Amino acid sequence: MADQVTRIAILGSGPAGLMAATELILEQKRLQKKSSEIHVFEKRSGLGRKLLIAGSSGLNISHHLPPLEFAHHYEGWDHAFWTELLSQYRPEDWVSFIETSLGLETFIGTSNRYFVKEMKASRLLKEWLFFLESHGVQFHSQHELNDFHSTADGIDLSFKNQETKGIEFFRFDKVAAFLGGGSWEEETPTWPALFRSKGLEVLPFQASNVGYEIEWAAAFLKESEGKPLKKVDLTTTRGTKRGELVITQYGIEGTPVYFCGIPGPATLDLKPDLSHSQILEKLSRTKENLSPMRRVKKFLALPEASESLLFHHSPPEVKANLSMLIDYVKKFPVHLKSARPLKEAISSKGGLALSELTNHFQLKAFPRIYCGGEMLNWDAPTGGFLIQASVSQGAIIGRALA
């Protein structure tokens, strides 16, 4: 009698979905037999869109931190849950898969983040898809989930075929949904309404890891739009984060504001490595009769955008007084207005309530259906934390499916 093969559907081709398929393949290799028939459905014509977007300017795949510190960067489940999750599929496991199974080189940057050597996601995605296809995974693009029903014989799924505009029907033994959040979407995803119609709690999406609006002077923008405020500390009521911020027409983008952005007053430390007294001593050495702004420009070695910010956004009385100007260098006041729209956000909060899931990401109301990735109500900063949590969830769900 032939061994039974389990038919499994994976909905979504983001990192979590691809990792769930990967774990199923690795389990088959360990068993040395085909135990699953794996189908991956994607609503778009192209696969792995979010991965390509995330890696468009340098793909950081994880972060090199101790496990306990790593887990502190997440919201949603409690700290113990994240610690357990990251111990079951560790950053080292993810990096090892990329290097060993996909044949790509990685490195740890000065920011303590892991990167692929190519610094882009396109090669990683290409090799990953080849790995899965070569092990029999079947991909169905332009198939958007239309409905699902749990029966005694399995899970019935229907999809809108975006190419033919028709509805297609499938039956699977198990299903893993990685349907994504609200970020980088021009139109509102349809799956939340479907899940709510099944009696499941789905919270509204909110932007996360997104830029904030600041009202800049026209002269400052003319000089500095697109330029970085390098190595600054941004402080808000949510805390302080060091990094690089980019000046935009509408405000700022960059890791510090993604970490601690919140509407209201904030400050920028434009020279965080030096104290007020150290800066004063540095600027007071010269015997030249220079104005405070000229001293800053000549002796403080600030980036061009930081100098421009001081010049165009400091009151005249501050620019005329050396001590007051140093105060502005150390605590430059800015007012963060609203966050940018959800469609511009790197990630989103909200989505399927975690209370709907078991600890193994299975829907309590629909056994044999698992959910993970950005469609769930959890949050993390950029810098490798988002993608690591996604692939860790995908790996654990893949093992549960197996």
VEXKOLLUM-751472 format. One record per residue (C-alpha): residue in one letter; x, y, z. Coordinates in steps of 0.001 Angstrom, whole numbers, padded with zeros to 6 digits, always signed. Each point is the difference from the previous one (the first is absolute). Example, Ala and Ser with C-alpha at 12.3 -4.5 7.8 and 13.67 -1.06 7.14 Angstrom:
// residues 2
a+012300-004500+007800;s+001370+003440-000660;
***
This chain:
// residues 402
m+000000+000000+000000;a+001411+003363-001039;d+000773+002596+002641;q-002681+002672+000250;v+000987+003411-001358;t-001452+003040+001789;r-001227+002816-002251;i+001031+003348+001466;a-000854+003525-001158;i+002155+002965+000925;l-001662+003352-000624;g+002526+002748-000628;s+003551+000052-001365;g+001621+002277+002556;p+002880-001140+002238;a-002332-001768+002473;g-001801-001948-002719;l+003182-000981-001816;m+001542-001140+003289;a-003033-002166+000827;a+000413-001704-003381;t+003729-000322+000652;e-000496-001766+003327;l-002387-002450-001657;i+002664-000775-002618;l+002717-000403+002629;e-002249-002350+001969;q-000505-002125-003123;k+003754-000131-000510;r+000453-001137+003584;l-002640-002715-000504;q+001446-000828-003440;k-003488-000219-001491;k-002639+002289-001441;s-002536+000575+002764;s-001554+003259-001248;e-001277+001507-003227;i+000623+003713+000426;h-001833+002789-001839;v+000841+003694+000476;f-002633+002546-001028;e+000790+003670-000630;k-002542+002676-000925;r+002504+001975-002091;s+001635-000956-003266;g+003439+000117+001610;l+001218-001954+003014;g+001659+001395+003127;r-000961+003660-000523;k+000428+001057+003645;l+003420-001641+000129;l+001069+001920-003097;i-001296+003265+001467;a+001779-000619+003306;g+003254-000733-001789;s-000126+002832-002524;s+002610+002053+001893;g+001983-002682+001830;l-001459-003230+001298;n+000650-000447+003714;i-001158-003524+000772;s+000349-000061+003785;h+001755+001566+002962;h+002971-001252+001992;l-001312+000296+003557;p-000203-002310+003025;p-003358-001871+000026;l-001444+001804+003043;e+000872+003433-001370;f-001274-001006-003442;a-003415-000910+001411;h-000401+003398+001686;h-000441+001652-003406;y-003411-001549-000621;e-003560+000909+000902;g-003051-002233-000120;w+000648-003175+001938;d+001806+000215+003327;h+003772-000100+000325;a+000061-003693+000920;f-001863-000902-003189;w+002451+001919-002205;t+002964-001539+001799;e-001399-003480-000608;l-000819+000809-003636;l+003521+001234-000716;s+001526-003009+001744;q-001973-002403-002207;y+001207+001675-003196;r+002999+002163+000775;p+001724+002716-002022;e+002869-002487-000386;d-002385-002519-001582;w-001255+002576-002492;v+003507+001163-000920;s+001165-003607-000330;f-002862-000793-002402;i+000892+002991-002171;e+003664-000981-000111;t-000334-003800-000212;s-003186-000616-001982;l-000084+003151-002126;g+003751+000437-000430;l+000099+003701+000908;e+002608+001728+002114;t-001029+002050+003043;f+001827+002397+002310;i-000587+001991+003182;g+000142+003758-000582;t+001210+002708+002346;s-003626+000450+001109;n+000029-003599+001306;r-002465-001045-002695;y+000349-002988-002300;f+000057+000737-003735;v+000243-002074-003151;k+003181+000925-001825;e-001848+001196-003124;m-001936+002473+002215;k-003123-000660-002099;a-002921-002390+000344;s-000296-000989-003669;r+002719-002667+000063;l-001180-001451+003310;l-003579-000224-001305;k+001140-001561-003280;e+002065-002683+001751;w-002730-000643+002572;l-002693-000515-002639;f+002330-002272-001983;f+000646-002052+003145;l-003731-000463+000595;e-000910-000684-003636;s+002797-002540-000332;h-001550-001863+002932;g-003440-000125-001540;v-001756+003041+001457;q-002739+001221-002360;f-000586+003751-000313;h-003300+001613-000998;s+000303+003729-000637;q-002941+002401-000489;h-002128-002090+002375;e-001648+002045+002753;l-001818-001802+002822;n-003760+000311-000466;d-001389-002327+002692;f+000814-002984+002214;h-002043-002721+001678;s+001078-002684+002432;t-001586-003406-000663;a+000440-003520+001290;d+002017-000806-003121;g+002301+003005+000068;i+000097+003726-000693;d-001862+001284-003052;l+001538+003143-001511;s-001204+002225-002808;f+002153+002565-001775;k-000604+002892-002343;n+002203-000612-003019;q+001122+003531-000837;e+000923-001024-003538;t-003203-001797-001025;k-002264+001939+002444;g-001563-003341+000918;i-000264-001909+003295;e+002075-003160+000494;f-000606-002638+002678;f+002494-002219+001832;r-000041-002408+002931;f+002946-000400+002339;d+000733-001949+003165;k+001665+002981+001707;v+000336+003705-000706;a+002487+002655+001151;a-001014+003607-000639;f+002592+002766-000257;l-002251+002626-001563;g+001950+003097+000968;g-000816+003246+001760;g-001006+003442-001192;s+003455+001381-000843;w+000977+000767-003605;e-003567-000656-001143;e-001758+002398-002356;e-003340-001673+000737;t-001326-001391+003278;p+000655-003782+000196;t-003159-002077-000349;w+000873-002788+002438;p-000892+001918+003213;a-003661+000272-001091;l-000034-003711-000848;f+001483-000959+003370;r-002449+002251+001856;s-002873-001677-001851;k+001208-003278+001525;g-000322+001440+003507;l+003741+000707+000418;e+001243+003208+001624;v+002077+002151-002336;l+001314+003344+001268;p+000327+003027-002315;f+003424+000441-001566;q+002256+002811+001210;a+003225+001266-001526;s+003253-001133+001635;n+003621+000726-000927;v-001078+003066-001915;g+001216+003541-000574;y-001407+003038+001793;e-000987+003409-001240;i+001911+003111+001099;e-000596+003511-001265;w+003333+001010-001537;a+001051+003455-001187;a+000064+000253-003785;a+003639+001181+000009;f+001019-003012+002122;l-001736-002443-002353;k+001619+001604-003011;e+003421-000727+001523;s-000637-003281+001797;e-002839-002039-001510;g+001223-003570-000480;k+003074+000539+002171;p+000697-001878+003259;l+000283+001194+003555;k+002766-002459+000832;k+000523-001591+003412;v-002623+001928+001936;d-002053-000872+003097;l-003747+000489-000361;t-001852+000259+003312;t-003778-000128+000410;t-002337-001098+002776;r+000562-003558-001312;g+003737+000118+000661;t+003295+000749-001769;k+001500-001628-003080;r+003264+000744-001788;g+000394-000312-003737;e-000414+001833-003274;l-003003+002070-001043;v-000693+001133-003544;i-001572+003394-000669;t-003064-000260-002238;q-002451+002504-001456;y-002516-000978+002667;g+002304-000677+002995;i+002390-002820+000909;e+000568-003672-000674;g+002434-002394+001648;t+000599-002501+002766;p-000172+002438+002971;v-003490+001236-000910;y-001133-003539-000823;f+001022-001063+003507;c-001367+002881+002066;g-002123+002196-002249;i-003169+001380+001601;p-001900+003236-000661;g+001170+002845+002213;p+003202+001763+001088;a+003364-001689-000588;t+003676+000892+000124;l+003027-000805-002128;d+003499-000332+001401;l+002085+000943-003024;k+003306-000883+001711;p-000772-002840+002427;d+003638-001003+000531;l+000892+003335+001629;s-001477+001667+003087;h-000966+003679+000174;s+003219+000834+001866;q+002160-001952-002466;i-001562+001850-002940;l+000457+003343+001761;e+003676-000771+000648;k+000461-001047-003632;l-001614+003150-001382;s+001803+002345+002421;r+003560-000987-000964;t+000341+002410-002913;k+001062+003629+000479;e-001734+000972-003207;n-002924+002396+000382;l-002615-002389-001430;s-003747-000046+000489;p-001457-003023+001814;m-001336-001450-003279;r+003396+000439-001683;r+001669-001794+002940;v-002418-002898-000312;k+000550-000197-003744;k+003788+000171+000260;f+000754-002148+003055;l-002885-002373+000767;a+000025-002027-003239;l-003761-000418-000197;p-001547-001585-003098;e-001238+002469-002585;a-003684-000576+000809;s+000602+000540+003730;e+001728+003337-000646;s-002839+001029-002283;l-002565-000978+002633;l+001719+002182+002607;f+000274+002922-002384;h-003559-000017-001335;h-001924-001159+003076;s+001758+001739+002909;p-001325+003375+001200;p+002355+002978-000540;e+000669+000348+003730;v+001127-003645+000162;k+002354+000346-002965;a+001539+003076+001652;n+000727-001715+003338;l+002576-002794+000121;s-001377-001757+003092;m-003580+000139-001302;l+001101-001277-003397;i+001750-002954+001652;d-003259-000665+001864;y-001648-000267-003411;v+002727-002338-001235;k-000677-002286+002957;k-003793+000390+000157;f-001255+001364-003278;p-003789+000342+000329;v-002263-001456-002678;h-003718-000714-000015;l-001098-003300-001507;k-003411+000432-001587;s-001911-002979-001368;a+001490-003278-001178;r+000071-000607-003744;p-002810-002093-001542;l-000258-003744+000505;k+000792-000658-003668;e+003452+001553+000578;a+000714-001949+003190;i+002669-002697+000070;s-002278-002142+002160;s-003351+000164+001750;k-001531-000685+003381;g-003465-001463+000325;g-001391-002991-001859;l-001150-003361+001329;a-000250+000066+003804;l+002538-002292+001661;s-002733-001321+002277;e-001430-001851-003021;l+003105-002234-000145;t+001498-002860+001955;n+003665+000175+001005;h+000804-001828-003243;f-001756+002656-002138;q-003017-002198-000748;l-003428+001622-000116;k-001984-001138+003023;a-003255+000183-001962;f+001378-001734-003107;p+002353-002888+000776;r+002520-000749-002775;i+000133+003670-001021;y+003066+001903+001180;c+000751+003731-000264;g+003229+001961+000283;g+002068+002942-001160;e-001147+003590-000331;m-003684-000954-000100;l+000223-000496+003787;n-000160+002803+002561;w+003653+000293+001011;d+002633+002632-000582;a+003772+000391-000224;p+002505+002624-001152;t+002035-000190-003169;g+003586-001198+000084;g-000561-003734-000528;f-002629-000454+002718;l-003006-000093-002339;i+001387-002568-002402;q+001448-002164+002793;a-003357-000220+001767;s-001723-000792-003300;v+002318-002857-000945;s-000039-001338+003582;q-003792-000100-000068;g+000065-001587-003458;a+002455-002673+001146;i-002062-000921+003057;i-003197-000150-002048;g+001773-002102-002621;r+001031-002478+002691;a-003575-000088+001341;l-001284-000676-003522;a+002484-002853-000350;
***
